Amino acid sequence: MNAAWSYFWPAFAAGMLVGAICGLIAFRRRSKRHLKLAVGALISLAVAGLWHGPSGAAERFAAKVDEGIHQTLVYYEMTQVQARLHRGPLSREIILSGPANDFQRSELARFMDEIPGVRSAAWSDSGGGVPLIAEGMTSAMAGFLLGLLLAYLVELRRRYDSQWKW
């Protein structure tokens, strides 16, 4: 399992679980439905934030990607080149530095792009891209919306079945 999958899948699944539970509660009654859905969305975002920080998922992700970076540099015998994930905030961008000619620069950046979990690699610090926590929260919100859809379908089925009185 690659680093991105192991980071994003639990956030997505947690969002889907929260969305399904919130949807089952919110779709039963019309009163304060929007408030219930908003609270569910906030809970989903909070779970993604807790997954990112206190549970250590971001550090595990960074450790796996750093291991892949080190293995790539050793394999291509480019040990004088330093590569690291952009931090502050953590993102999926690799920043490369060290002595290399133009060909080595372009090819090493291309090889680093192929490491699982990496979005891009560059030889200059270009701002870092999208923070990993924002991507995790986006994943959790996608799961939340899928959970809401599943809860809505369950509610439609319940309403359809309730009209038949044998």
Rosetta blueprint (number, residue, H / E / L):
1 M L
2 N L
3 A H
4 A H
5 W H
6 S H
7 Y H
8 F H
9 W H
10 P H
11 A H
12 F H
13 A H
14 A H
15 G H
16 M H
17 L H
18 V H
19 G H
20 A H
21 I H
22 C H
23 G H
24 L H
25 I H
26 A H
27 F L
28 R L
29 R L
30 R L
31 S L
32 K L
33 R H
34 H H
35 L H
36 K H
37 L H
38 A H
39 V H
40 G H
41 A H
42 L H
43 I H
44 S H
45 L H
46 A H
47 V H
48 A H
49 G H
50 L H
51 W H
52 H H
53 G L
54 P L
55 S L
56 G L
57 A H
58 A H
59 E H
60 R H
61 F H
62 A H
63 A H
64 K H
65 V H
66 D H
67 E H
68 G H
69 I H
70 H H
71 Q H
72 T H
73 L H
74 V H
75 Y H
76 Y L
77 E L
78 M L
79 T L
80 Q L
81 V L
82 Q E
83 A E
84 R E
85 L E
86 H L
87 R L
88 G L
89 P L
90 L L
91 S E
92 R L
93 E E
94 I E
95 I E
96 L E
97 S E
98 G L
99 P L
100 A L
101 N L
102 D H
103 F H
104 Q H
105 R H
106 S H
107 E H
108 L H
109 A H
110 R H
111 F H
112 M H
113 D H
114 E L
115 I L
116 P L
117 G L
118 V L
119 R L
120 S E
121 A E
122 A E
123 W L
124 S L
125 D L
126 S L
127 G L
128 G L
129 G L
130 V L
131 P E
132 L H
133 I H
134 A H
135 E H
136 G H
137 M H
138 T H
139 S H
140 A H
141 M H
142 A H
143 G H
144 F H
145 L H
146 L H
147 G H
148 L H
149 L H
150 L H
151 A H
152 Y H
153 L H
154 V H
155 E H
156 L H
157 R H
158 R H
159 R H
160 Y H
161 D H
162 S H
163 Q L
164 W L
165 K L
166 W L
